[in-house]
Amino acid sequence: MQIYWYIFLFIILEVTIFVRGNAKFVWGLELHPLQWWLYIGWLSSLVGLTSWWGLVEEMGIWKATVFAMALSFTISFLLKSWYFNPPSVRNFVALVLCWSAVFISEGGHPKEIENQEKEEDNPTMEH
């Protein structure tokens, strides 16, 4: 159930990154980089690290990486579609390919990770 909290935090991270990167173009808000750091930098660091560490704990490093990249692309895709231009067919194809990678990554792990997980699950097993 905690995974939903980590996903929510990751979404907050992506929205803050979008705001910081596009505020000048969307809302005409120009701040000095130090001001951005004071207002948003600490928040994005806190939320980003918490969500990333949680996703890795819940999914493992590889699944978390692919999932985070697909989720990041999706949020950016939606926000840019809303504030800038509608997406093209190629953009939709790219989105589908990103999520295809997430579902493909659910299928298995490299052998060394599987062996390590088996050892962690069965601590009585001798090495």
KAJO-V694081 format. One record per residue. N is the residue number from 1. RES is the residue in three letters. PHI is phi as a letter, one per 40 degrees, with the letter a starting at -180 (* if undefined). Layout:
n=N res=RES phi=PHI
n=N res=RES phi=PHI
This chain:
n=1 res=MET phi=*
n=2 res=GLN phi=c
n=3 res=ILE phi=c
n=4 res=TYR phi=c
n=5 res=TRP phi=c
n=6 res=TYR phi=c
n=7 res=ILE phi=c
n=8 res=PHE phi=d
n=9 res=LEU phi=c
n=10 res=PHE phi=c
n=11 res=ILE phi=c
n=12 res=ILE phi=d
n=13 res=LEU phi=d
n=14 res=GLU phi=c
n=15 res=VAL phi=c
n=16 res=THR phi=c
n=17 res=ILE phi=c
n=18 res=PHE phi=c
n=19 res=VAL phi=c
n=20 res=ARG phi=c
n=21 res=GLY phi=c
n=22 res=ASN phi=b
n=23 res=ALA phi=c
n=24 res=LYS phi=c
n=25 res=PHE phi=c
n=26 res=VAL phi=c
n=27 res=TRP phi=b
n=28 res=GLY phi=g
n=29 res=LEU phi=c
n=30 res=GLU phi=b
n=31 res=LEU phi=b
n=32 res=HIS phi=c
n=33 res=PRO phi=d
n=34 res=LEU phi=c
n=35 res=GLN phi=c
n=36 res=TRP phi=d
n=37 res=TRP phi=c
n=38 res=LEU phi=c
n=39 res=TYR phi=c
n=40 res=ILE phi=b
n=41 res=GLY phi=d
n=42 res=TRP phi=c
n=43 res=LEU phi=c
n=44 res=SER phi=c
n=45 res=SER phi=c
n=46 res=LEU phi=c
n=47 res=VAL phi=c
n=48 res=GLY phi=c
n=49 res=LEU phi=c
n=50 res=THR phi=c
n=51 res=SER phi=c
n=52 res=TRP phi=c
n=53 res=TRP phi=c
n=54 res=GLY phi=c
n=55 res=LEU phi=c
n=56 res=VAL phi=c
n=57 res=GLU phi=c
n=58 res=GLU phi=c
n=59 res=MET phi=b
n=60 res=GLY phi=g
n=61 res=ILE phi=c
n=62 res=TRP phi=c
n=63 res=LYS phi=c
n=64 res=ALA phi=c
n=65 res=THR phi=c
n=66 res=VAL phi=c
n=67 res=PHE phi=c
n=68 res=ALA phi=c
n=69 res=MET phi=c
n=70 res=ALA phi=c
n=71 res=LEU phi=c
n=72 res=SER phi=c
n=73 res=PHE phi=c
n=74 res=THR phi=c
n=75 res=ILE phi=c
n=76 res=SER phi=c
n=77 res=PHE phi=d
n=78 res=LEU phi=c
n=79 res=LEU phi=c
n=80 res=LYS phi=c
n=81 res=SER phi=c
n=82 res=TRP phi=c
n=83 res=TYR phi=c
n=84 res=PHE phi=b
n=85 res=ASN phi=b
n=86 res=PRO phi=c
n=87 res=PRO phi=c
n=88 res=SER phi=c
n=89 res=VAL phi=c
n=90 res=ARG phi=c
n=91 res=ASN phi=c
n=92 res=PHE phi=c
n=93 res=VAL phi=c
n=94 res=ALA phi=c
n=95 res=LEU phi=c
n=96 res=VAL phi=c
n=97 res=LEU phi=c
n=98 res=CYS phi=c
n=99 res=TRP phi=c
n=100 res=SER phi=c
n=101 res=ALA phi=c
n=102 res=VAL phi=c
n=103 res=PHE phi=c
n=104 res=ILE phi=c
n=105 res=SER phi=c
n=106 res=GLU phi=c
n=107 res=GLY phi=c
n=108 res=GLY phi=i
n=109 res=HIS phi=b
n=110 res=PRO phi=c
n=111 res=LYS phi=d
n=112 res=GLU phi=c
n=113 res=ILE phi=c
n=114 res=GLU phi=c
n=115 res=ASN phi=c
n=116 res=GLN phi=c
n=117 res=GLU phi=c
n=118 res=LYS phi=c
n=119 res=GLU phi=c
n=120 res=GLU phi=c
n=121 res=ASP phi=c
n=122 res=ASN phi=b
n=123 res=PRO phi=c
n=124 res=THR phi=c
n=125 res=MET phi=c
n=126 res=GLU phi=c
n=127 res=HIS phi=c
